[in-house]
Amino acid sequence: MSQLPNRVPAPTWWQLLTWIADPIKFQDRYHQRYGDIFTMNLGRLGGYVVIGEPKLIQEIFSQDSKFEIGRGNVLAQPLIGRNSLMLMDGDRHKRERKLLMPSFHGERLQAYATQICAIADQIASQWHVGQPFVVRSTMQKISLELILQVVFGLSEGERYQQLKPLLTEWLDMTDSPLRSSLLFLKFLQKDWGAWSPWSQMKQRQRQVHQLLQDEISDRKNQGDAGRIDVLSLMMAARDEQGNAMTDEELRDELITLLFAGHETVATSLSWAFYEIHRQPHILEKLLVELESFGATPSVGAIAPQEDLLRIAQLPYLSAVCQETLRMYPVLPVIFPRITKAPVTLAGRSFDAETVLMPSIYLVHYREDLYPHPHEFKPERFLERQYAPSEYFPFGGGVRRCLGYALAQLEMKLVLATVVSRYRLELLETKPVKMQRRGFTLAPKGGVRMAIIGKR
């Protein structure tokens, strides 16, 4: 039997609580002690080999068939349901991914561009000059509206009105490290009456499930010809045997897309606004690029669809978004890989049932890849290209995030729409730190800003 490398010697309960409270500090501490690979033990959740070595990660990505990945995501099951793509392996994973893929690429993606700008325009237009606001809350409104319209296909009506606050309340239940412990500590996942956190979480989940089920049933009864939202496309998709997705599969995939696409984009946009207003020369450079394209004073209101897609390809805008995703990974680590049999990767041997966990954070902060990694420098993405094992904010291998292209498009177009229309001021006087929010990392306090005028 091969030894697990560099075991963290602290008690397992302490490791678990520290991992929940501050996964960045945890990784920093043991990376300094052990280097690019170490093993943490989170008690009942088991042992994880944390990896920050690109060569080893590249071998993991290229040999994904040697691992079980769905089983490694079982922590998320209480939230996203057992029919989520995230929890699948093998043939079932291939089938489901194939059914979902067309919804997020090609012409479909183009059709969403106008909606993204219109939503950003509409929500930002509610700002008042001089009035402070929390950027993350506003970005959450934009990304939730996008999920409701583009993914769920809802933009009006009673069901839309019910879902909107319900989804926000449900997601906000894990908005701090303490509240996030619900997802990691099994003994807290008990119904101790109507006022207990787990009972409230499950109650909201049941309400969301029922509203989504009602929507699915209505579509089946009434038909949805001509609709291009993701739910309609998923309902129309058929596998090689001619079978459609079941109602439970549809519902769980919608919930997965909500968690994967809503929280993450809102967080990344918040960091982007924070950094470009903390360093005005970056904002200035971005505005010059948008102006040279003719994208001001309003991206969303004047640009036809083809122009929006060209705006999304502007090099400096893209670099700003890439650097945001590098410096502020929404997930500290990617999906764990469980070895099916003994395996040797990059000269290291691992036994069967070893859980390998590539770290986005450790790789994205490597000095040899990203000199001065704690500095926000979009230019690094204009100066060189990074391999998929050196930069992977959306994961990698066969488990790369399905909606990555839509997430990038949303990020670029919302950023371009807002900065081309509004002059904003950062109200934060101290550096904003990353803080756990459920399974993700978000800016503590949400980033406070104020609008100081229009362009």
Secondary structure, 3 states (H helix, E strand, C coil): CCCCCCECCCCHHHHHHHHHHCHHHHHHHHHHHHCCEEEEECHHHCEEEEECCHHHHHHHHHCHHHEECHHHHHHHHHHHCCCCHHHCCHHHHHHHHHHHHHHHCCHHHHHHHHHHHHHHHHHHCCCCCCCEEEHHHHHHHHHHHHHHHHHCCCCCCHHHHHHHHHHHHHHHHHCCHHHHHHHHCHHHCCCCCCCCHHHHHHHHHHHHHHHHHHHHHHHHHHCCCCCCCHHHHHHHCCCCCCCCCCHHHHHHHHHHHHHHHHHHHHHHHHHHHHHHHHCHHHHHHHHHHHHHHCCCCCHHHHCCHHHHHHHCCCHHHHHHHHHHHHHCCCCCCCCCEEECCCEEECCEEECCCCEEEECHHHHHCCCCCCCCCCCCCCCHHHHCCCCCCCCCCCCCHHHCCCCHHHHHHHHHHHHHHHHCCEEEEECCCCCCCEEEECCEEEECCCCEEEEEEEC
